[in-house]
Amino acid sequence: MQQVAYIREGEYEQKWAAKGRVRGVRKAKCERKAFTFGYSSTEESGEEGENVQQQPTPRNGDVSQPSGSDTSSGSISVTLTDPDVLDCPICYVPLCSPVYQCENGHIACASCCTTMKNKCASCCWPIGYNRCRAIEKVLESVRVACRNLPRGCLQKFSYSKKLAHEKICNFAAISCPHTGCDFASFSKSVYAHFALKHSQISKLFCFNEVISLSLDKDQKHVFLQEKNMNTVFILNRTVETVGSFVNVVCIAPAAAKKAYLFDLTATVGESSIKLKSVVDVMPKWMAETPAESPTKLYLIVPKAFISISGVMKLELKIFRDVHHNYIL
């Protein structure tokens, strides 16, 4: 029995020694090559469970690089057939460090661990104490392109920063505000389209200059387009019992938030009321009532400021915030 135990112990030592050599080789290879990952949302053909399509080895013995590889930098392209594998399985937000796992290997982001009171959503085992270093290492290595690449955004960033970037990307799609027009593209293209196709319904102005506006009784909005940069703004008006609610919005991506300011004044006789505020940005504009609109600030113009014929006169000045980093 002692001899058998000794033989088995020797076998285990040989197996662990072999595993150690394999790990050492893998580690050396990883140190010599840095991997950059990319993913594609299109489905790939092949056997179930394969995430990477292997490239054939040429007959001369040289190892070929996968399609899209950068041989100079040592990076390779990897296609994930299921990009959601890098999202938190609970909140579906892209994972970022720290990532935690339970004893059964289920993972969750730090926020969900707190929300779930450190109880795994899959098996109810404790979670939020042990980090999943493997997933964190993958997240650090992954580099993805912005979803707005077709519209001109060339930035690449870690997968965990994908959502945050796309919320403020200058190339995010916006829609033409003209009723019945379904044109959508990045801001410069939409502004050029509006100037070409809908110039007859807009009023031209220049930044830092006062615009005099007269709204008829039933007029709900005025389209404004800046002469030099073609930026499109809309003065909205909603008639309520107490008077008219008036505000200004800019058709722009979220990156332009707080990039523009305005002064809006209503005058009747020797009396005037004024609102100075930040222009709201909307990628897609629709006529809304104050209760439905995300806008929080309006100039309330009392009925006494409206003429007998129902005309409301306003003075508006729009200017850019010179300290804002939004680039059109």
C-alpha positions as CSV (number, residue, x, y, z in Angstrom):
1,M,0.0,0.0,0.0
2,Q,2.9,2.4,0.8
3,Q,4.4,1.6,-2.6
4,V,1.1,2.3,-4.5
5,A,0.7,5.6,-2.6
6,Y,4.2,6.5,-3.4
7,I,3.6,5.8,-7.1
8,R,0.4,7.9,-7.1
9,E,2.1,10.7,-5.3
10,G,4.9,10.7,-7.9
11,E,2.3,10.7,-10.7
12,Y,0.7,13.8,-9.2
13,E,4.0,15.5,-8.9
14,Q,4.8,14.8,-12.5
15,K,1.3,16.1,-13.6
16,W,1.7,19.4,-11.6
17,A,5.2,19.8,-13.0
18,A,3.9,19.5,-16.5
19,K,1.1,22.0,-15.8
20,G,3.7,24.4,-14.4
21,R,5.7,24.2,-17.6
22,V,2.7,24.8,-19.7
23,R,1.7,27.8,-17.6
24,G,5.3,29.1,-17.9
25,V,5.2,28.9,-21.7
26,R,1.8,30.6,-21.8
27,K,3.0,33.4,-19.6
28,A,6.1,33.9,-21.7
29,K,4.0,34.1,-24.8
30,C,1.6,36.6,-23.2
31,E,4.5,38.8,-22.1
32,R,5.8,38.9,-25.7
33,K,2.5,39.8,-27.3
34,A,-0.1,42.4,-26.3
35,F,-3.7,41.6,-27.3
36,T,-6.2,44.1,-28.5
37,F,-9.7,42.8,-28.9
38,G,-12.5,44.0,-31.1
39,Y,-16.0,42.6,-31.5
40,S,-18.7,42.4,-34.2
41,S,-22.4,42.2,-33.5
42,T,-23.0,40.2,-36.7
43,E,-23.4,36.5,-36.2
44,E,-20.6,34.3,-37.4
45,S,-21.0,30.9,-39.0
46,G,-19.3,27.9,-37.3
47,E,-19.7,25.4,-34.6
48,E,-21.6,26.4,-31.5
49,G,-19.5,27.8,-28.7
50,E,-16.6,29.0,-30.9
51,N,-15.8,32.6,-30.4
52,V,-12.7,32.8,-32.5
53,Q,-12.3,31.4,-36.0
54,Q,-8.9,29.7,-36.4
55,Q,-6.8,30.6,-39.4
56,P,-5.1,27.7,-41.3
57,T,-1.4,27.3,-41.1
58,P,0.4,27.7,-44.5
59,R,2.3,24.7,-45.8
60,N,5.7,26.4,-45.5
61,G,5.3,26.3,-41.8
62,D,4.9,30.0,-41.2
63,V,2.0,30.9,-38.9
64,S,-0.5,33.3,-40.6
65,Q,-2.0,36.2,-38.8
66,P,-5.8,36.4,-38.3
67,S,-7.7,38.8,-40.6
68,G,-7.4,42.4,-39.3
69,S,-4.3,41.7,-37.2
70,D,-1.6,44.3,-36.8
71,T,1.7,42.5,-37.0
72,S,3.7,45.5,-36.2
73,S,2.2,46.1,-32.8
74,G,1.6,42.4,-32.0
75,S,-2.2,42.9,-31.6
76,I,-4.8,40.5,-33.0
77,S,-8.5,40.9,-33.8
78,V,-10.9,38.7,-32.0
79,T,-14.6,38.4,-32.9
80,L,-17.1,37.9,-30.1
81,T,-20.3,36.2,-31.4
82,D,-22.1,37.4,-28.2
83,P,-20.9,40.9,-27.2
84,D,-23.3,40.9,-24.3
85,V,-20.9,38.5,-22.5
86,L,-19.0,41.7,-21.4
87,D,-22.2,43.2,-19.9
88,C,-23.4,42.8,-16.3
89,P,-26.0,39.9,-16.5
90,I,-28.2,41.8,-14.0
91,C,-28.3,45.4,-15.1
92,Y,-27.0,44.8,-18.7
93,V,-24.6,47.8,-18.4
94,P,-21.0,47.2,-19.8
95,L,-18.8,45.8,-17.1
96,C,-16.0,47.8,-15.5
97,S,-13.7,47.0,-12.6
98,P,-14.3,45.9,-10.0
99,V,-16.2,42.8,-11.1
100,Y,-17.2,40.2,-8.5
101,Q,-18.1,36.6,-8.6
102,C,-19.8,34.1,-6.3
103,E,-18.4,30.6,-5.4
104,N,-20.3,29.2,-8.4
105,G,-18.6,31.6,-10.8
106,H,-21.6,33.9,-11.5
107,I,-20.4,37.5,-12.0
108,A,-22.0,40.9,-11.2
109,C,-20.9,44.6,-11.2
110,A,-20.2,46.4,-7.9
111,S,-23.4,48.4,-8.2
112,C,-25.6,45.3,-8.6
113,C,-23.8,43.5,-5.7
114,T,-24.9,46.4,-3.5
115,T,-28.4,46.4,-4.9
116,M,-28.8,42.7,-4.4
117,K,-27.5,43.0,-0.9
118,N,-24.5,40.7,-1.7
119,K,-26.7,37.8,-2.7
120,C,-26.1,36.2,-6.1
121,A,-29.1,36.7,-8.4
122,S,-28.5,33.2,-10.0
123,C,-27.8,31.0,-7.0
124,C,-28.3,33.2,-3.9
125,W,-24.7,32.5,-2.7
126,P,-22.8,35.5,-1.3
127,I,-21.3,37.8,-3.9
128,G,-19.4,41.0,-3.7
129,Y,-16.3,39.8,-1.8
130,N,-14.2,38.0,-4.3
131,R,-13.0,39.8,-7.4
132,C,-13.1,38.1,-10.8
133,R,-9.6,39.0,-12.0
134,A,-9.9,37.2,-15.3
135,I,-12.8,39.2,-16.5
136,E,-11.2,42.4,-15.2
137,K,-8.1,41.6,-17.2
138,V,-10.1,41.0,-20.4
139,L,-12.0,44.3,-19.9
140,E,-8.6,46.1,-19.6
141,S,-7.4,44.5,-22.8
142,V,-10.5,45.1,-24.9
143,R,-10.5,48.1,-27.3
144,V,-13.7,48.8,-29.2
145,A,-14.7,51.4,-31.8
146,C,-17.5,53.9,-31.2
147,R,-20.9,52.9,-32.6
148,N,-20.8,56.2,-34.5
149,L,-17.8,55.1,-36.6
150,P,-19.8,55.2,-39.8
151,R,-20.5,58.9,-39.1
152,G,-16.9,59.8,-38.5
153,C,-16.0,59.0,-34.9
154,L,-12.5,57.4,-34.9
155,Q,-12.1,57.0,-31.2
156,K,-11.3,53.6,-29.6
157,F,-11.6,53.0,-25.9
158,S,-12.0,50.2,-23.3
159,Y,-15.3,48.4,-23.4
160,S,-16.2,49.7,-19.9
161,K,-16.1,53.3,-21.2
162,K,-18.2,52.6,-24.3
163,L,-21.5,53.6,-22.9
164,A,-20.2,56.8,-21.3
165,H,-18.5,57.9,-24.5
166,E,-21.4,57.3,-26.8
167,K,-23.6,59.4,-24.5
168,I,-21.4,62.4,-25.3
169,C,-20.1,61.6,-28.7
170,N,-20.1,64.5,-31.1
171,F,-21.0,62.2,-33.9
172,A,-24.2,60.8,-32.3
173,A,-27.1,60.9,-34.7
174,I,-29.7,63.7,-34.5
175,S,-32.9,64.1,-36.5
176,C,-34.2,66.9,-38.6
177,P,-36.8,68.8,-36.6
178,H,-39.0,69.6,-39.6
179,T,-42.4,67.8,-39.3
180,G,-42.6,64.9,-41.7
181,C,-38.9,64.8,-42.5
182,D,-37.1,61.7,-41.4
183,F,-33.5,62.7,-42.2
184,A,-31.1,61.8,-39.5
185,S,-27.3,62.0,-39.3
186,F,-24.5,63.7,-37.3
187,S,-25.0,67.4,-36.5
188,K,-23.1,69.0,-39.3
189,S,-24.9,67.0,-41.9
190,V,-28.4,67.7,-40.4
191,Y,-27.6,71.4,-40.2
192,A,-26.6,71.5,-43.9
193,H,-29.7,69.5,-44.8
194,F,-31.9,71.9,-42.9
195,A,-30.3,75.0,-44.6
196,L,-30.8,73.4,-48.0
197,K,-34.2,71.9,-47.7
198,H,-36.1,73.9,-45.0
199,S,-34.5,77.4,-45.1
200,Q,-37.9,78.9,-46.0
201,I,-39.3,78.1,-42.6
202,S,-36.4,79.3,-40.5
203,K,-35.1,82.7,-39.3
204,L,-31.4,83.4,-39.6
205,F,-29.5,85.0,-36.8
206,C,-25.9,85.5,-35.4
207,F,-24.6,84.5,-32.0
208,N,-24.4,87.4,-29.5
209,E,-26.9,89.5,-31.4
210,V,-30.5,90.3,-30.3
211,I,-33.2,88.8,-32.5
212,S,-36.7,90.4,-32.5
213,L,-39.5,87.8,-32.7
214,S,-43.3,88.2,-33.1
215,L,-45.4,85.2,-32.5
216,D,-49.0,85.1,-33.8
217,K,-51.9,84.0,-31.6
218,D,-51.7,80.3,-32.6
219,Q,-48.0,80.1,-33.4
220,K,-46.3,77.4,-31.3
221,H,-42.7,77.6,-32.4
222,V,-40.0,79.4,-34.4
223,F,-37.1,77.7,-36.2
224,L,-33.8,79.6,-35.9
225,Q,-30.6,78.9,-37.8
226,E,-27.2,80.5,-37.0
227,K,-25.7,82.1,-40.1
228,N,-22.1,81.0,-39.7
229,M,-22.3,77.5,-38.1
230,N,-25.8,76.6,-39.3
231,T,-26.7,75.4,-35.8
232,V,-30.5,74.9,-35.5
233,F,-32.4,76.2,-32.5
234,I,-36.1,76.2,-31.8
235,L,-38.1,78.7,-29.7
236,N,-41.0,76.8,-28.2
237,R,-44.3,78.2,-27.0
238,T,-47.1,76.5,-25.1
239,V,-50.3,78.4,-24.3
240,E,-51.7,77.7,-20.8
241,T,-54.3,79.3,-18.6
242,V,-51.8,81.6,-16.8
243,G,-50.1,82.7,-20.1
244,S,-47.5,81.4,-22.5
245,F,-44.6,79.1,-21.6
246,V,-41.6,79.9,-23.8
247,N,-38.2,78.2,-23.9
248,V,-35.3,77.6,-26.3
249,V,-33.8,74.2,-27.4
250,C,-30.9,73.3,-29.7
251,I,-31.1,70.3,-32.1
252,A,-27.8,68.7,-31.1
253,P,-26.3,65.6,-29.5
254,A,-25.9,65.3,-25.7
255,A,-22.3,66.4,-26.0
256,A,-23.6,70.0,-26.6
257,K,-25.3,70.1,-23.2
258,K,-24.7,73.5,-21.6
259,A,-22.7,74.7,-24.7
260,Y,-25.2,77.5,-25.4
261,L,-26.9,80.2,-23.3
262,F,-29.7,82.5,-24.0
263,D,-31.4,85.8,-22.8
264,L,-35.1,85.9,-23.5
265,T,-37.2,89.1,-22.8
266,A,-40.9,89.9,-23.2
267,T,-41.9,93.5,-23.1
268,V,-45.2,95.4,-23.0
269,G,-45.1,99.2,-22.6
270,E,-42.6,100.0,-19.8
271,S,-42.8,96.5,-18.3
272,S,-40.6,93.6,-19.1
273,I,-39.8,90.1,-17.9
274,K,-36.6,88.2,-18.6
275,L,-35.1,84.7,-18.4
276,K,-31.4,84.0,-18.7
277,S,-30.7,80.3,-18.9
278,V,-28.9,77.4,-20.6
279,V,-30.2,76.2,-23.9
280,D,-31.6,72.6,-23.7
281,V,-30.3,70.1,-26.3
282,M,-32.5,67.6,-28.0
283,P,-31.3,65.0,-30.6
284,K,-34.9,64.6,-31.7
285,W,-37.4,67.4,-31.3
286,M,-41.1,67.1,-30.9
287,A,-43.7,69.7,-30.0
288,E,-44.4,69.1,-26.3
289,T,-46.3,70.6,-23.4
290,P,-44.5,71.7,-20.2
291,A,-45.7,68.6,-18.4
292,E,-44.3,66.3,-21.0
293,S,-41.1,68.1,-21.8
294,P,-37.8,67.3,-20.0
295,T,-37.1,71.0,-20.0
296,K,-37.3,72.5,-16.5
297,L,-37.0,76.3,-17.1
298,Y,-39.5,78.4,-19.1
299,L,-40.2,82.0,-19.3
300,I,-43.9,82.5,-18.3
301,V,-45.3,85.3,-20.3
302,P,-48.6,86.6,-18.7
303,K,-51.6,87.2,-21.0
304,A,-51.2,90.9,-20.2
305,F,-48.0,90.9,-22.4
306,I,-49.9,89.8,-25.4
307,S,-51.5,92.4,-27.7
308,I,-55.2,92.6,-28.5
309,S,-54.6,90.9,-31.8
310,G,-52.8,88.0,-30.0
311,V,-49.3,88.9,-31.1
312,M,-46.5,88.3,-28.5
313,K,-43.2,90.1,-29.0
314,L,-40.0,88.8,-27.7
315,E,-36.3,89.6,-27.9
316,L,-33.8,86.7,-27.9
317,K,-30.0,86.6,-27.7
318,I,-28.2,83.2,-28.0
319,F,-24.5,82.9,-27.3
320,R,-21.9,80.1,-26.9
321,D,-20.2,79.3,-23.7
322,V,-16.6,80.0,-24.5
323,H,-15.5,77.6,-21.7
324,H,-17.4,74.6,-23.1
325,N,-15.4,72.0,-25.0
326,Y,-18.1,71.0,-27.4
327,I,-16.8,71.0,-31.0
328,L,-19.2,71.1,-33.8
